[in-house]
Amino acid sequence: MIYVGTSGFKFDDWKGPFYPPGLSEREWLNFYARQFNCLEVNSSYYRLMPPTTFARMAEKTPPGFQFTVKAYKGMTHEFSEETEDAFRTFRESLEPLSQNDRLACVLAQFPNKFRNVSANRQYLVEFQERLGDIPLVYEFRSRDWVRDETFAFLREKGIGYCAVDEPQFKSLVPPVAVATSDIGYVRFHGRNYDQWWSGDAKKRYDYLYSLDELNEWVPKITALDDVARKVFVFMNNCFGAQAAKNAAQMKDLLRPRLAEL
């Protein structure tokens, strides 16, 4: 079954375009969960969150609603002597979601500088070992990972591959959709060629997909759904609630295959 949502939900510039005027911020997740059947939590990348935060999020969503949680940056980008502690704290923080059958997987997104070399391939193995039996999906930002050997490795380990839609610069990942575990995963980052390297995250993701651009992915997503147990589709073009608009459109395009709550 297919799940469609956005990469985050707590944005001030969604007030009006998505959240009704006057709706309390405390009610945003409740409202979001009436529109979509899943959420990718991105705030977990910036800070290690306490279990109580995820417990409250689980309470505000209906049975069957799914969370995917982005790995903390100290586990994927900024390695230090505290990395091992970060894994333990991160893993413990997810327990309320696991206990309530809300945790679909952890998304580990590695930076462009994380290249396909022996030491990094070994780290991918260690990363999985440190998270134990939590389902994993890897997103690569460097094109040299997109090859049959990587897909074979992920299949052997039971780790999902994250397909991405983003500007097609030579160094970035092409829009290849492959299922390497029972979880299919697709992230839409936008195609803002002019602002991608600006250093301004808001400008980078300031992009609204056309219906034709979304339709390009429908055959790929349905192909993933044919072989995976669950397929997650997330819009990360969050500036000005564009992600919410595109996610609603993608829901309509994929509706016969959507998971019902």
N, C-alpha and C positions, 0 to 999 in steps of 0.2 A: 504494500500500500504506500501511497505517496503523502508526504507531509509538506506543507508550504508555509513559510513564515518569513520573519525578518531577522537581521543580525542586530539584536537589541530592540528595546521598546521605549526606553526612558529618555526622550529627547524633547527639550523645550519647544523646538520649532515644529513639533507634531501637534501642538495645541492649536486647534482650528482646522488645519488640513486633515487631521485624523481623529484626534480626541475632541469630543464635543466641548465647546466653551463652557467653563464653569465646572467641568468634571475634576474632582479632587485627584491629585497625583496618586493618592493611596488607592484609587480605583482604576488606575491606568491598566494594570495587568489583567484585572477582571474583564475590562472592556476589550483589551487585545485578545484575550482567550476566547471571546465570543466571535471573533472575526477569523482567527487562525488556529490551527491545531498543533502548532509547535513554536518554539522560540529558541534562537541561538543566543546564549548568554555570552556577551563579549566583555562585560565589565570585569569578569574573572581574569582576563588577560592583564589588566592594569594593577590589580591588587588581590591578595589572598583574602577570600571572603569567609566569614564565620558560618558554621552550619545553620545557625538560626536564620540567616538571610535566605538560604535555599529552602528551609522549612516553611517560611512565610510565602515564598513563591509557589511552592507546591500547594499550599492551602488555598491560594487564590485561583487555581486552575482546576478544570473538571477532570474526572477520571478519563484516562486515555490520552490526555495532553502530554506532549513530549518535550523535554529540554535536551539540547545539546550544549555543552559547556566548553568554552575555549580555554585551553591550557594557559596557565600563568606565564608571563614573559620570562620569569626566572628559570623556567623549565625549557624554554625554546629559543630564547634570544640572548639572555644575559646570565651566562653561567658563572658561578662563584662557589665558594666553600659552603654557601647556604643552600645550594641547589637541592641536596638530599632532603633537608628540612622542608623545603618548598614542596617537594613531591608528597611528603607525609601530610603536611597541613592541607594541601589541595585535595588529596584523596579523602581525608577525613571530612572536609567541607561538603563533599558530595553525598554523604551518607543519607541525609533526609530525602534527597531525590531518589536514591536507589531504593530506600525502604518503602517509598510510596509509588514505585514502578513508574517514575517520571523521567529517569535518566536514560536517554537513548544511547549517548556516547560522549566521549571527550574529543574535541577537535584540537589537534596539535598543528599549529601553523608555523612553519619554519621560514626564516627570512631568505632573501635572495642570496646573501653571502653564505648560506648553509648549502654548500655544493656537494655533489655526488662523489665523495671520496671515502676511502676505507674507514677512517675514524668516525665520520658522520654516519655511515651505514651501521657501524657498531653501536653508535649512540641510539639509533632508532630501536635496536634490539633492547638496549638497557632501559630506554624510555618505557617500553611496554612492560618489561619486568617490574619496574618500579610502581606501575599502576595496577599490577595484578590482573584481576579478571574484568576490569572495567573495559567495555568496548571502546575501540580507538579508531579514529580517522586521521590520516596525515594529509596536510595541505603543503605543497611545495611551492616556492616562489621562483626557484631557479629551474630553467628549462632542461638542464642536463639530467634531471630526475625522470623526465617523461620518456621512458623506454621500457621495452618488454622485460628487461631484467628487474626493474623496480616493481613492476606489476606482479611478476612471479614471486618476488620476495614478500610483497604484501599479502599475496594469497597464501603463501606458506605459513605466515604468521597470523593470518586471520585479521588483518588490519585493513580498514577501508581506505580508498583513495578519494580525495576531494577534487572533483572537476571544477574548473573555474571559467568564468567569462570575464575578460578584462582586455584592455588595449593590447593589440598584438605587436608589441615591440619584440625585437629579436631575442632579448634576454628573458622575456617573461614566458609563462606557461601557455601552451596552445590549448584550445577548447576541446580537449580529449575527455570523453566520459567512459570510464571503465569501472566495473564492479569487481573489487578484489576481496570482498567479504560479504556478509549478508546485509550490509548497510551500504546503500548508494548515497552519494552526497554531492551536491552542486551548490556553488556560491557565485552570485552575480555581483561583481564589484563595479560595474559600469564601464563605459568605453570613453572616458574623458581623456582623450589623447593630449589635449593642450595643457591640462593641469596635473597630469599624473605625477610628474617629477617636480611639482612646485614646492613640495615640503609642507603644504597646507592640506591636512587630512579632509577638511570639509570640502575644499575645492576638488580634491581628487575624486571624491564620491558624489559629487554634484552631477548627477546624470539620471535622465528618465528614459527607460527603454521604450521603444515603439512596440506595438503589437507584432509587427513583422520580425523584430529582433527576438522577442520572446518565443515566437513560433518556431524559430530556428532550432530551439532546444527541445521542443516537444517530442520529436522522434527519439532523441538521445535519452531523455528522461524516462519515457515509456519503455525503452529498451532496458534501462537499468531496472525498472520495475518488474520486468519479465524475469529477472534472475535474482534480484535482491529481496530480502524479507521486508525491509523498509527503505524508502528513498526520501531523503530530506533535501528540500530546495529552499535556499535562503537568499533574500535580497539584502545586499550590504550597501546599496546606494541610498544611505539613510538621510542625506541632507534634504530638509524640507518635506519629510514624509514621502519622498518619491519611492522608497522601498515598500511602504505600505500599499501605495497605489499599484505598483508593479506586481506585488505579491497577490493582491486581489485579482488582477488580470490573469496571472498565472494559475490561480485556483480555477478560474473559469475555463481555461484551456485544458486543464488536467482533471476536471471535475469527475468524470466517470471512475477515475482511479484513486480519488482522494480517500484517505482514512477518515471515517466518521467517528466523532466523539460520542 
